Amino acid sequence: MLLAAASTSAAQTKPSFTVGWSVYAGWTPYHYLQQSGIMRKWADKYGITIKVQRFDYAPSLDAFVSKTIDACTMTNMEALDMPAASGVPTTAIIVGDYSNGNDALLVRNGAQLKDLPGKRLLLVQKTVSEYLFDRAMTMNGLKDQIKQVKLVNTSDSDIATAFLSDTNVTATVTWKPLVSQIRKQKGITSLFNSSQVPGEILDLTVVRTEVLNRPDGSGRLFAKALAGAWYELIAKMSVPGPEADKILRAIGAGSEDSLESYKEQLGTTKMFYTPQSALVFTTSAEIKQKMALVRQFCFDHGLLGTNTKSVDDIAIGYPDGSAQGKGDHVRLRFEATYMKMAAEGKL
Amino acid sequence: MTPGITSIHAKPGKSVTVTLSWFLFAAGLVAYLITAAARHRDNPEERVTPTVAQMVTGMTKAVLSPAEDDEALPEGASWVTRLSRSMLWKDTKASGLRFFYSMALLLPAVMLGLHMGLFPYVGALFLRFVLFFDKIVALSLLPILFIVFGIDELSKIMLIVVGVAPTIILDTFNLTRGVPGEQIVKAFTLGASDFDVAYRVVLKQIWPRVLNSIRLNLKAVMLFLFAGEMIASTDGLAYRIALLRRHMGMDLIIPYVLWTALLLFLVDLSMRLLNRRLHPWFEEGGLREGGAG
C-alpha cells in the first residue's frame, strides 16, 4: 500500500522511500542518521523523501519481503533466504560490516566442542547462529557429529534467561549484547566466535532491485542518498575523540546501550569505515568464497524453500558481472556502484 | 405479513440457513485463491500466499517423510513406518502429549475449586490467593518458570497450568457456591457425610458445567502451549511453525494451522459428546444446540 501511495503521489510530489532498520551494532547508526537530520539532508539533495523506520529484526524482513518498505538492513544469509528466495530480487548497496566476534558459541563448566554431541544447545535455529555452530563443528573436524547435538530452538528474547537459569544446558549460540550479558556469569566460556570466520556474516543495507531500477531513476537517487548519508556518518564515527564519542553515545541510545557498551559491541564488529574498504571487500574474490559457504548452508537446511531443487536456482550476482548459480536466476546482487561513488567523492 | 430478512422475527428456511452458514467460508476461500493467483502471476516465486497445489505438496511431504534433522527413511519403508516417522506425526505427538498432561493437571484444579467452595477453611486459605494469581500474566513469569522447572517439558506444561488453572479453580468455586443450600441440608438430614455431600451431591451436578468451562478454556490452553513451544523447544506444532516462519514456508504453515484447528475442534467435539453421554440429564442452559462448539 505504501508503494502504491508512493507511486501515485510521485506525480505531484517528491518520490518517497522507506528504509527499515533493527537493533544491531552495525545498523543502529540509522537511528542517528534520522535523528541528526543527516538523512534528510541527503534526501533533499537528491530531491526525494526518505522515511527511516525502526523494526524488530524478523518483522523488518517480513516488511521487506511483502514490499511494504523499499530498503532494509539484514545479514547476507537472510538477504539470500528471505527476500531473494521468495522471489523478491534484492540488491545490496552497502556492505556495512561483518561480525568479528559479535556472535559466539558459549559453554558452561569448561565443556569442549567434542563434548557437545548428546548435549543440549540453545539457539535461534535456521539463523546465523546455527551457521556459526555448523562452521565451528566443521572447522574442528566434527562435522559428522553435528546431528547428535540436541538443538533447542529458543526465542532471542528469552535465550539469555533460559541459558542462565537452567544449569543443565551445556551450550548456547547467540549474539551481542546477549553474549556479554551471559558471559558475566561465572563458569561460562566462549568456544568459538565469528572472528574465526571473518567476512562470512555480513551486515548489509539492501534495496529491492525493482525499486532501484525504477524507470524514472528515483530508485538510484534513493540509493545515492542512502550511501551518501551512511558514509558521512561512518567517517565521523571512526575518528576517536570527544566528537566521535558524542555521536557514538547518541547512536547507542538508539538501542538503549551506554557509550561503553556500544563501543564494546563495535570492538567485535569489523566496520568498513571507508567506502574504499567496503569496495575492496565487495569486489574481492574473497566475498564469493564466503557467500559460497553461506548459500550451501542455506540450501542444505532447506532455507531456500522446499521447491528449490538446486542451490544454483537462487543465484548471486557480483560487481564484476559474474554469478554464482544460474546466470538468469540472479536474485541477490552485490552492487558496488554506490560505494564506488562514495569512494570517489561523486555523491 | 411475513417479517423481512432484517427482522428479529425472520424465519430463514433450512436450505437458506445452511447456505448462509457456509457463505463466509466460501467467500474467504475465493478471496484467498484470487489473491494467491494474482500474486503468483506477478511473481512466480512468491511464498507468502502459496497455491493450493503447493500446500498439498508441502503437506504430503510432511505426512510421509521425516523432518530434515531426523534420520532418513530406509528404502521401501511401509506406510505405517512412513507415517509413524513423519514430521507431522512427530510434531503432533509432541504437542499432543503436552496438551494432555496439562489437561490432566487441570483435574486437581477442579477438586481444589470444589473444596474451596464447600469447606470454609480451605476457602479462607486459597480464595484470595487464587483471585490474585488469576490476574497474573503467566507469560511474564517465564524466567521464574525456567529456574524452577528447567527449559524442558515441565516448564511448558507448567506455563499452561499456571495460565489456565486459576480460571478453572475460580469457575468451579463459583459453580459449587451456586448449588442450592437446601440440597446440601437435605443430604445431611438423610445421613450423608461431608465427603458424600462434596462428591456425590455437589461434584456430581456441577461436572457438566465444569467440563463446559474447560472446553471454553481449550483455546487458552492452546495459546499457552504455542507460546511455550515457540520460546524454547525441539519439536511440536508451534516449534515447526516458528522454524518455517524463518524462510516464509507458508506452504506448510497454513496446513499446519488448519490441522491444529481441526485437532482442537475434535477435542472439543469429543468433550461435548462425552458430556452428553455422561450427563444425559444436563441441558445446556442458554446455549443452543452446539452453541459453544
Interface residues (C-beta under 8 A of the other chain):
Chain A: A58 V65 S66 D81 M82 A85 S86 G87 V88 L122 Q125 K126 T127 K147 K150 L151 V152 N153 T154 S155 D158 T161 A162 S165 D166 N168 V169 H301 G302 L303 L304 G305 T306 N307 R331
Chain B: N43 P44 E45 E46 R47 V48 Q54 T57 G58 K61 E68 D69 L142 P143 F146 I147 G150 I151 M230 I231 A232 S233 T234 Y239 A242 L243 R245 R246 H247 M248 G249 D251 L252
